[in-house]
Amino acid sequence: MSRRLRVDPIACTGHGLCAEHIPERIALDDWGYPLVADAAVTDELLAHARRAVAACPALALSLERDRTSGGGRA
């Protein structure tokens, strides 16, 4: 099952901790807000993604099942 990182732009306060944990999938804009890559989190990056979610002080980052992978129910 593939997963993707999602950020809630309303909840995010721009701490930037997420990008420190998984720079392969998250970059920061000029104001420190995350720009999340539209790519699945690979098995190799899953632990980093989970740490990034846990480190978010605003609880704005989540790791969700990839709805585009076609492996689940409709």
N, C-alpha and C positions, 0 to 999 in steps of 0.2 A: 504494500500500500504506500503510495507516495504522499508526501505532505508538502504544504507550502506555508511560508510565513505570511502573516497578515498584520497590518498595523491599523489601529483605530485612530484616525487623524484628529478626532475630537479629544480623545483622552491623552494623546501624546503631548508631552511637555518639553521634548527636545533635549533630554539628558544625554543621549548618544551612546549609552552603555551597550545597547544592542549591537551596534556596529563594531565595538571592540571584541565582542564574542564571536561574531560570524561575518567578518568583512567580505567573505566570498558571496554573500547574498544581500548585505545591507551596506549602503553608502550613506553619507550624511550630506544634506544640502548646505548652502552657505549659512544657514541659521541653526544648524545642528539637528534638524529633523531628518528622520530616516527615509531613504529611498529604497524600497524593498524590490529586489529583482523578481521578475515574473518567471521564476524557474522553480522546479521542484527541489526540495531539500533531499539530497542524496543520503544514503545510509552512512557514508563517511562523515557527513556534516550534521547528522541528527543530534548527536550529543551537544555540539556547539549551539545548535538552534534551541535546544531545550534550556541550555544555560542562559542564552540571550533572553528567552521568554521569562525565566525565573528572575533575571536581574533587572527587569524593567520596573522602575519605581512607580510608574503611573499605571501599570497593568494594561498597557496599550498594545502589547505585542502578543500574538497568539500563533500557535502551530496547529493548522487545520488539515483535515484530509483533503487531498487534491480532488476536486469535483470533476476535473477535466480528464482524469485518467481512464474513465470508462469502466472501472472495476467494481463500482458499487451499484446499489439499487437506485432507481429513479424515483 
